[in-house]
């Protein structure tokens, strides 16, 4: 059987919300005006809950152990050794935590800074291999998921270069939206990842980087 190892490196790119003026005034003996600058911060936690790791491979004869690069609350999303031609679910892959003072809330985008790169020089399209679903107890390797897309950014697209992403427009494309929230405060959302391993893929170790970008509404 052909086996492959996929390691998913997770990082975070955080953007300030667009600066909008919120004017308020108090009339009397004096008049005061001030501006409130909306801010938004985000943190990503790989392997965010006990029980994280890959499931599935039904029919392959193997339910893989989580790879050695994954640790509870940190490390990488490491699927371990997978069998070509099968689908897998990685539970509790990443949790995004966001805090903002913007009463309109925020949006979270996620995209690959590269496609999957093999240690032997081969490349695999991210959109046909890696998918996301919001974390849930009923998720399986066959739960309908949304593919991660490779970035169209104008910044550093090298492996592990995700902190330098930039966009020609106002932010990531709408097609990479994974979560939105419409109020100020702190909130979090967890994601499971799915992998659909191509039947024709070579035996290799494949790595990709997913970048989460948080922007205010």
N, C-alpha and C positions, 0 to 999 in steps of 0.2 A: 504494500500500500504506500502511496505517496503521502508524505506528511509535510506540513508547513507550520511555521511558527509566526504568529502575527503579534506584534507589540504595538500598542497604541499609546503614543505620548500625548499627554493632555497639558495644555498651557492656557493662559488667560491673557486677553488683551482688553484693557478697560479704557473707555473713552468718556470724556466729560460730556454732559448733555449740552446741546446748543444753548447758548446764553440768551435768555429772553428776559425782558424787563417786567417786573411785577411792581407796579407803582402803588403806593398807598399814601394817604395824606391825612393830617389831623389839623383842623382849622380852629383858630382861636387867636390868642395874642401872638402866636407864632405858627408858621407852617413848616412841616418837615416832610421830606420825600426821601425814599430810600429804594434801593434795588436789591432783590434777592437773587443770587446766582444759583440756579439748580445744579446739583452735583449728583453723581451716581458712581458707586464703587461696586466691584464684583469680585468674587472669589470662587474658584473651582476646586472641588475636593474629589480626587479619584478614589474609587473603592470605598465609598462613603459609609457603608453599613455592613455589619457582620453578615456573612453569607454571600459576599460578593464573589464573582467569578463566572466561568463559562459553564453552560449547560447544553445538552443536546447532542448532536451528532447521531441521531437515531438511525440505526441501520449501519453505522460505520463500525460498530463494535467498540467504540471508545467514547467515554465521557471524560473530556480532558481535565486534568488538574490545572489550577490557575498557575500562570508562569511565575518564575522567581522574581520578576521585577515589580510585582504587585504587592502592596502591603495595605492593611486596613487604614483608611484615612490618608493614603499617600501613594507614592510610587507611580507606576505606569498602569494603564489598563492593558494587562498582559493575558492574551487568550491562551497562552501555552501552545502545545503541539496539536494541530488540527489535521483532519483528513480531507483531502481534496474531494470536491463534489458534494459536500454536506453543509448544513446550516447550523449555526450555533447562536445561543443567546448568552450575553454577559450581564449578569444581574448587578445592579447598584454600581454601574460603571463610573458615573460622575454626578455630583450634585453642584448646582450653581446657586450661590448665595449672593443676593443683591440688596444694597441699602441705598435709598435715594430720598431727597427732600422735595423732589418734583411731584406735585400733586397730580400730574398727568401720568405718573408711573414711568415705565421703562420697557425696552425691548431687548431680547437676547438673541444673538445670531451665532451660528456655529458653522464652520467650514474647514476643509482640509487645507493646510498651507502647502501640502504636496499630495500627489497620488502615493500609493504604496510603493516603496522602494525596496528592492531585494538586495541582499548582501552580495549577490553575484551579478548585479547590474541590471536586472530586469525591472520593469515597471508595470503595475496593475492599476486600472482606473478605480478610484475610490467610490464613485457613484454606483458601481455595479457590485461592490463587495461589502461596504460598511453602511449600516442603517441605524437610525435612532428611534426609540419609542420612550414615552414617559414611563418611569418606573411604575410597576404594578404587579401584584401577586399573581395575576392571571396571565402574564406574558409568557410566551413560548418562543422557540426559534422560528415559528411560522406566523407569529403575530405581524400583521401588516405594519411595516415601518417606513420611514422617510429616509431616502438616501442622503448621506453627506456629499456635498459638492466640493470640488476643488476650487480654491479662491480665484477670483479675478482681480485681486489687489495689485497695487503698483509698488509694493514694498518688497521686503526680503522674503522670498519663497523657498529658501533653503530649509532643509530639515532642521528642526529646532529653532528656526528663525521667526517663529510666529509673533514674537513680541514687537516686531517691526512692521506689522502689516499697515498698509494705508490704502485709501480708496480714492478714485478719481472723482466720485460723487460725494454725497453726504454720509455715506456709510455702506455697510455690506448690502448686497442685493436682497430684495424681499424674499427671494426663493430660499434663503438660508435662515429664515426666522425659525426659532425653535420654541420660544416662550415669550409672552408679553404679560404685563401687569399694569393695572390702570390707577393705582393709588400710591401715595408716598409710604415710606416705612421700610421694614426689612422683611424679606421673604426668600424662600428657597424652593427649588424644583430638582427632582432627581431624574436621571435618564439611564435606561438600559440600552446596550448596544447589541446589534445583530450582525453576524458575519455570514455571507453567502460565499463559500469557498469555490472558485471555479474548478471544474473537472480537469481543465487543461493546464492548470497552474503547475509550475515547476517546484520541486522540493527546494525550499529556501527559507530564509528568515526575512519577513516583510515588516516594514515599519512605516508608520505615517503619523502626522501631527494634526490634531484638531485644535482650532483656535476658537474660543468663545469671546464674543465682543458684546459689551453691554452699553447701551445708549439710552438717554432719557427721551421720553416722549415730548 
